[in-house]
């Protein structure tokens, strides 16, 4: 089971779990106690490239009242609002040009 959401404000793992893990866990009533919460993260405007996969995936055990065994939910964040790789190259080149201009102005 994969629950798909989008988040515009707080995409921390704690917030995503608080907002959505109940619904994701509920779908597991008739099947395996494993669910995925896939969230399109539109909460920020990153200044650098896409985060590493290790910072985008987190498993959570959910212990529900009256159940002997926990359920597993894997939260996966998909970064939105990200820069294109070519934008990062342009920014690096612009920074290098500014650095050279400053050095020239300083007489270096």
C-alpha positions as CSV (number, residue, x, y, z in Angstrom):
1,X,0.0,0.0,0.0
2,X,1.3,3.4,-1.0
3,X,-0.3,6.6,0.4
4,X,0.6,9.7,-1.7
5,X,0.5,13.2,-0.3
6,X,2.0,16.6,-0.9
7,X,3.2,18.9,1.8
8,X,3.5,22.7,1.5
9,X,4.6,23.7,5.1
10,X,6.3,21.2,7.4
11,X,8.0,18.2,5.8
12,X,10.0,17.0,8.8
13,X,9.6,13.3,9.4
14,X,7.9,13.9,12.7
15,X,5.3,16.2,11.2
16,X,4.6,13.9,8.2
17,X,4.2,11.0,10.7
18,X,1.9,13.0,12.9
19,X,-0.2,14.2,9.9
20,X,-0.5,11.1,7.8
21,X,0.7,7.9,9.5
22,X,-2.7,7.1,10.9
23,X,-4.3,7.0,7.5
24,X,-1.4,5.0,6.1
25,X,-1.5,2.5,8.9
26,X,-5.3,2.1,8.5
27,X,-5.0,0.8,5.0
28,X,-3.0,-2.1,6.4
29,X,-6.0,-3.6,8.2
30,X,-6.6,-6.1,5.4
31,X,-3.1,-6.8,4.3
32,X,0.5,-6.9,5.3
33,X,1.5,-4.5,8.1
34,X,3.8,-2.5,5.8
35,X,2.9,0.8,4.2
36,X,4.6,3.5,2.3
37,X,3.9,7.2,2.7
38,X,5.2,9.0,-0.4
39,X,5.2,12.8,0.0
40,X,5.9,15.5,-2.6
41,X,7.9,18.0,-0.5
42,X,7.0,21.5,-1.7
43,X,7.8,23.1,1.6
44,X,11.0,24.9,0.8
45,X,13.1,26.6,-1.9
46,X,16.4,24.8,-1.7
47,X,19.5,26.8,-2.4
48,X,21.5,23.8,-3.4
49,X,20.9,20.5,-5.2
50,X,18.7,17.6,-4.2
51,X,19.4,16.0,-0.7
52,X,21.0,12.6,-0.5
53,X,18.6,9.6,-0.4
54,X,19.5,8.9,3.2
55,X,17.9,12.1,4.2
56,X,14.7,11.4,2.3
57,X,13.7,8.0,3.5
58,X,12.8,7.0,7.1
59,X,11.1,3.9,8.5
60,X,8.7,4.3,11.4
61,X,7.1,1.6,13.6
62,X,3.5,2.4,14.6
63,X,2.1,0.7,17.7
64,X,-1.7,0.9,17.7
65,X,-3.8,0.5,20.8
66,X,-5.1,-3.0,21.2
67,X,-2.6,-4.6,18.8
68,X,0.3,-6.9,19.8
69,X,2.5,-6.2,16.8
70,X,3.6,-2.8,15.4
71,X,3.0,-1.7,11.8
72,X,5.8,-0.4,9.6
73,X,5.5,2.7,7.6
74,X,8.3,3.9,5.3
75,X,8.2,7.6,4.8
76,X,9.7,8.8,1.5
77,X,10.1,12.5,0.7
78,X,10.3,13.5,-3.0
79,X,11.9,16.9,-3.2
80,X,9.9,19.5,-5.2
81,X,10.9,23.1,-6.0
82,X,14.4,21.9,-6.7
83,X,16.9,23.5,-9.0
84,X,17.8,21.9,-12.3
85,X,21.4,20.6,-12.4
86,X,22.2,23.2,-15.1
87,X,21.1,26.0,-12.7
88,X,23.7,24.8,-10.2
89,X,26.4,25.0,-12.9
90,X,25.3,28.5,-13.9
91,X,25.4,29.6,-10.2
92,X,28.9,28.2,-9.8
93,X,30.1,30.0,-12.9
94,X,28.6,33.3,-11.7
95,X,30.2,32.9,-8.3
96,X,33.6,32.2,-10.0
97,X,33.2,35.3,-12.2
98,X,32.3,37.5,-9.2
99,X,35.3,36.1,-7.3
100,X,37.7,36.9,-10.2
101,X,36.2,40.4,-10.5
102,X,36.8,41.1,-6.8
103,X,40.3,39.8,-7.0
104,X,40.9,42.1,-10.0
105,X,39.4,45.1,-8.1
106,X,41.6,44.3,-5.1
107,X,44.7,44.2,-7.4
108,X,45.4,40.5,-6.9
